[in-house]
Amino acid sequence: QVQLVESGGGLVQPGGSLRLSCAASGITFSIYSMGWYRQAPGKQRELVAVITSGGRTNYADSVKGRFTISRDNVKNTVYVQMNSLKAEDTAVYYCNAVRAGSAAYWGKGTLVTVSS
């Protein structure tokens, strides 16, 4: 059974930082591209960042220079370090695992609230 479990969300002030983690089980983690998506109230889910099995990264323009995605193939965990957080970063953040020829898997999400 595949599980993606996000953690690290919470309330943070504007300008603050958070690190989200997503622990994966039930998949051969190292061969999957891992991504972070987010969905704000009333908006569609959007890509935040992705890291391929080979370590290449890609970011949404809105988070470039502020967020950093990384992975640990020993711990089967993907992270996103979020700095200089803004109110518009408030959303539920979801972890995603995908590879060619396989179904995509999703976590249940973790809420990030940026507010003073």
ZAFI-459227 format. One record per residue (C-alpha): residue number from 1; residue in three letters; x, y, z. Coordinates in steps of 0.25 Angstrom, whole numbers, plus 5000, padded with zeros to 4 digits. Each point is the difference from the previous one (the first is absolute). Layout:
BEGIN
<rec NUM "Ala" <X Y Z>>
...
This chain:
BEGIN
<rec 1 "Gln" <5000 5000 5000>>
<rec 2 "Val" <5006 5013 4996>>
<rec 3 "Gln" <5000 5011 5010>>
<rec 4 "Leu" <5005 5015 4999>>
<rec 5 "Val" <4999 5007 5013>>
<rec 6 "Glu" <5003 5015 5001>>
<rec 7 "Ser" <5004 5007 5012>>
<rec 8 "Gly" <5006 5013 5005>>
<rec 9 "Gly" <4988 5010 4997>>
<rec 10 "Gly" <4995 5010 5009>>
<rec 11 "Leu" <4998 5015 5003>>
<rec 12 "Val" <5012 5009 4997>>
<rec 13 "Gln" <5001 5015 4999>>
<rec 14 "Pro" <5003 5007 4986>>
<rec 15 "Gly" <5015 4999 4998>>
<rec 16 "Gly" <5002 4988 5008>>
<rec 17 "Ser" <5004 4986 4995>>
<rec 18 "Leu" <4995 4986 5001>>
<rec 19 "Arg" <5005 4986 4995>>
<rec 20 "Leu" <4990 4990 4995>>
<rec 21 "Ser" <5003 4985 5000>>
<rec 22 "Cys" <4993 4989 4992>>
<rec 23 "Ala" <5003 4986 5004>>
<rec 24 "Ala" <4997 4989 4990>>
<rec 25 "Ser" <4998 4985 5002>>
<rec 26 "Gly" <4995 4989 4990>>
<rec 27 "Ile" <5008 5005 4988>>
<rec 28 "Thr" <5014 5000 4995>>
<rec 29 "Phe" <5002 5014 5004>>
<rec 30 "Ser" <5013 5002 4992>>
<rec 31 "Ile" <4994 4998 4987>>
<rec 32 "Tyr" <4988 5010 5002>>
<rec 33 "Ser" <5000 5015 4997>>
<rec 34 "Met" <4995 5006 5012>>
<rec 35 "Gly" <4992 5013 5001>>
<rec 36 "Trp" <4993 5010 5009>>
<rec 37 "Tyr" <4987 5006 4996>>
<rec 38 "Arg" <4991 5010 5007>>
<rec 39 "Gln" <4986 5004 5000>>
<rec 40 "Ala" <4995 5013 5006>>
<rec 41 "Pro" <4985 5002 5004>>
<rec 42 "Gly" <4992 5002 4987>>
<rec 43 "Lys" <5012 4997 4991>>
<rec 44 "Gln" <5004 4989 4992>>
<rec 45 "Arg" <5012 4991 5004>>
<rec 46 "Glu" <5013 5005 4995>>
<rec 47 "Leu" <5014 4995 4998>>
<rec 48 "Val" <5010 5006 5010>>
<rec 49 "Ala" <5013 4992 4997>>
<rec 50 "Val" <5004 4986 4995>>
<rec 51 "Ile" <5013 4992 5001>>
<rec 52 "Thr" <5002 4989 4990>>
<rec 53 "Ser" <5007 4986 5004>>
<rec 54 "Gly" <5012 5006 4994>>
<rec 55 "Gly" <5000 5012 5009>>
<rec 56 "Arg" <4996 5011 4990>>
<rec 57 "Thr" <4991 5010 5006>>
<rec 58 "Asn" <4989 5010 4995>>
<rec 59 "Tyr" <4992 5010 5007>>
<rec 60 "Ala" <4988 5009 4998>>
<rec 61 "Asp" <5004 5014 4996>>
<rec 62 "Ser" <4993 5005 5013>>
<rec 63 "Val" <5009 4992 5009>>
<rec 64 "Lys" <5013 5001 4993>>
<rec 65 "Gly" <5011 5005 5009>>
<rec 66 "Arg" <4992 4997 5012>>
<rec 67 "Phe" <4997 4985 5000>>
<rec 68 "Thr" <5010 4989 4999>>
<rec 69 "Ile" <4996 4986 4997>>
<rec 70 "Ser" <5009 4988 5004>>
<rec 71 "Arg" <4999 4985 5002>>
<rec 72 "Asp" <5007 4989 5008>>
<rec 73 "Asn" <4999 4987 4993>>
<rec 74 "Val" <5005 4993 5013>>
<rec 75 "Lys" <4989 5005 5008>>
<rec 76 "Asn" <4990 5000 4989>>
<rec 77 "Thr" <4996 5014 5003>>
<rec 78 "Val" <4998 5013 4992>>
<rec 79 "Tyr" <5001 5014 5006>>
<rec 80 "Val" <4997 5014 4996>>
<rec 81 "Gln" <5007 5011 5008>>
<rec 82 "Met" <4991 5012 4999>>
<rec 83 "Asn" <5006 5014 5003>>
<rec 84 "Ser" <4995 5014 5000>>
<rec 85 "Leu" <4986 4995 5001>>
<rec 86 "Lys" <4989 5009 4995>>
<rec 87 "Ala" <4985 5000 5003>>
<rec 88 "Glu" <4998 4995 4986>>
<rec 89 "Asp" <5007 4987 5003>>
<rec 90 "Thr" <4989 4996 5010>>
<rec 91 "Ala" <4995 4987 4995>>
<rec 92 "Val" <4999 4985 5002>>
<rec 93 "Tyr" <5013 4994 4995>>
<rec 94 "Tyr" <4999 4987 4994>>
<rec 95 "Cys" <5011 4990 4996>>
<rec 96 "Asn" <5000 4992 4987>>
<rec 97 "Ala" <5007 4988 4995>>
<rec 98 "Val" <5000 4997 4985>>
<rec 99 "Arg" <5008 4992 4990>>
<rec 100 "Ala" <4997 4996 4985>>
<rec 101 "Gly" <4991 4989 4999>>
<rec 102 "Ser" <4995 5000 5014>>
<rec 103 "Ala" <4988 5007 5007>>
<rec 104 "Ala" <5003 5013 5008>>
<rec 105 "Tyr" <4999 4999 5015>>
<rec 106 "Trp" <4996 5011 5009>>
<rec 107 "Gly" <5001 5003 5015>>
<rec 108 "Lys" <4989 5006 5008>>
<rec 109 "Gly" <5006 5014 5001>>
<rec 110 "Thr" <5005 5009 5011>>
<rec 111 "Leu" <4995 5014 5003>>
<rec 112 "Val" <5009 5012 4999>>
<rec 113 "Thr" <4995 5013 5005>>
<rec 114 "Val" <5008 5013 4999>>
<rec 115 "Ser" <4994 5011 5008>>
<rec 116 "Ser" <5004 5010 5010>>
